[in-house]
Amino acid sequence: MRSNLTEYLSPLPERPTVIEALTKQILSLIKDVGLRPGDKLPSEKEIMSATNASRPSVREALRALKTMGIIESRAGAGSFVRSIEPATLITPEVISLVLLGEGLRDILEVRKVLECEGARLAAQCSSDELAQLETVLGEMKSHVEAGQQLYETTWAFHMTLAELSGNPVLAKLVRILYEMVSEVQFRLYWPVIDPKEELASHERLYKAVLQSEREAELAMRDHLDRVAGIIEQAIGRDASS
């Protein structure tokens, strides 16, 4: 095995698809070097240095690979290859699809079904487990106060909620669907939303999850209906311009 694995990584552009691009780079590293289950990946700092990616982006990319079952994290040791199944390694090519029109609407509907159920299941978690959501909300608030975009932190909130459902298949599907619409969302959704309103919407979601399964499901439905409505309006504006 080559001693300097970071030579397989390169600087990334600062754009909303950075997590997807970083995920692909790490997958390419695994395949090109021929890493086997149990082999160690570069550290977060090494990946940040080689790619110019931020720490949240690196952690989200590693979280994505962990959700897909490709790597595992070991406390105090780092990230290690867990699986190199061919079907798993092509996943980023699938999730990089940019959907428009009816395809996008269909994906948003499926996402609603999955995330509403995920929120309901997450409401069964203990308050200690749900504190993970409060931590992400704190990061979102810091981003709002600093005038920074919320793309990565909202993604982290939704993925944390999906993982709290206790169903790894549901969490994996939510991640894939989120990736499939991320490009379109960034182009049509993020330019027109108020960051404070976005934060408030996720705070309402968190409170609903703390309250009951029913409230969590309804709050997620309202949240995603709002997102879909904003995107639909943007598509309409694009079509008429």
N, C-alpha and C positions, 0 to 999 in steps of 0.2 A: 504494500500500500504506500502511496506517496505520502511524504511527511507533511507537506504544505497543502492542505486541502483547500485553503482559501483562494488558491490560484484558479479554481474553477468558478469563482464568484467574481462579479464585476459591478461597478457603480450603477445604481439605479436612478432613473429620473424621479423627481419629486412630483408624483401625480397620484390620483386616487387608486390606480391599479397597481401600486407598488407592492402590495401584499401578494397579489396574484403573481406578479413577475418574480418576486422573491421566492415564493413557493415553487415556481417552475425551476428557478436556478438551483435550489437545494435538491429537488428531484433529479435534475440533470447531473449534479455532483454525485449523487448516490449511484446513478446508472453509469456515468462515465468513468468514475474511479473504480467501480465494482465493489462498493461497500457491501458488506454482508450483515445479517442480523447480529447485533451486539457491537458493531463498530460505532465509534464515537464521532459525532458531528463537531464542526467548529463551535466554539463558545458563542454566546450572544454578542460579546464585545468584538470577537474576531469577525463575525458576520457583519456587524455594524460598520466596522472599519473597512471591510472589503467592498461593501455595496453602497455605502453612504446612507443606508436606511436608518430610520429612527428606532429606538428601543421598542416602542409600542408596535411598530410594523414587524420587527423581527419576532417579537413574542406572538403576534397574531399569526404570522406565517408558520411558526413552530406549532402553535395551537392547532392550526388547520391540518398540518401533517399528523399531529397526534390524533385528531378526530378521525382522520382517514385511516388510522391504524398503521401508519408508515413508520412513525418514530415513537419513542417513549421517553419520558423525563424521569431522571433519577435524582432525588434530592441531594444537592451538594456535589453532584457529579457531572450533570449536563444532560444533553440529549443524545440518544442512541438509536440506531436503525433497528426497527422491529420487524418490518415486512417489506419485501421487494416483489410482491406479486405483480405481474404485468397489468392486470386489470386495474389495480390501484394506481399504478404509475402513470396511466393516461388520464386520470381524473382531471388534472388542471386544463387539459385541452378541451374537455367537455364543459367545464365551468367557465371557460373564457368566452363562451358564446355571447354575443350581443343581440338581445332579442328586441324586436320592435313590433308595433301594431298588436294584432290579435295574440301573437306568441307571448308578448310581454304580459298582456292581461291574463292569459291562462296561467302563467307562472305566478303572478301576484295572487291569483285565486288559490292555487295550490299552497303557496306560502301561508296564506291566511288560515287554511285548514290545519296545517301543521303547527303553526305558531300559536294558534288559539288553544289547541290541545296541549302543546308544550307548556303554555302559561298555566293552564288548569292543573297539570301534573306538578309543575313547580310549586304551586300553592300548597302542596302537601309537605313541602320541605320544612325543616325546623328554622327558627329565626336565625340561628347561627349560620346555617347554610345560605339563607337568603341575604345575609349581610354582604355576600359577594356582590350583589346587585347595588347595594348602597355604596360600596367602594367604587364601582364603575361610575355611578352617578356623581360621586365626588370628583372624579377625573373629568367628567363632562362639564361640571360647574367650573372647574379650573380653566378648561378650554374656552368656555364662554367668556369668563372674566378676562382672559388673555387675548380675546379676539381671534382665537384659532378655530379651524374647522372641526366639525364633530364627527366626520365620517368614521374614523377608526373607533372612537369611543362608543358610538351608537351601535356599530357592528359588535363590539365587545359585549355590550349590554344584551343584545338579542342572542348572541351565541352563549353567553353565560346562562341566560334564562333557558335556552334549549337544552343545555347540558344538565341543568338542575331538574329537568323533566325525568331524568333517570333512564331515558331511552336513548342509547347511543346511535341507533339507526335514525331516529327522529332528528337528533342533533346533526348528524352527518348530512341528511337531506336538506335541513334548513341552511346549513353552510353552503351547499352546492347551489341552492336556489338563490341565496343572497349574492353569491358570486356571479351567477348568470345575469342578474339584473343590475349589478353594481355600476357598470359603465353608463347605462341609461339613466339610472337614478342620479348619478353625479351630474349628468348633463342636463336633466330635466327637473330634478327635485331640489338639489342642494342650492342652486343659485337663487331660488325664490323663497326659501324658508327663513324664518326668524330663529336664530340660534336659541334665544330665550324660550320661545314657544316650543322648540324641539326638546329642550331640557325639561320643560314643564310637562310635556306629553309623556316622557319617560318616567318622570317622578310620579305621575298619576298611575302609570302601569305598575310601578313598584308598590305603591300603596294598595292597589287592587289585589296584587299577588299576596300581600300580607293579610288582606281581609278574608278572602275565601276563594275557592275554586271557581265559582260562578262569576264573581266580580273580576277575577283575573282573565277569564275567557272573554267576557264582554269588553273589558278595557283593551285587550289586545285586538279584538275585532274593530273597535272604534279607531284605534291607533292606525291599523293597517288600511282601514277604509279611508282615513284622512290622507295617508301617503298615496294610495291609489288615485284618489280624487285629484290631488295636486299634479300627479304625473299625467292623468287623463287630460287635464286642462292644458298642460304644456304640449302634449301631443296634438291637441286641437289647434293650438296657436301655431305650431310648426306646419301643420297641414294647410292652414289658411294663409300663411305668409308666402 
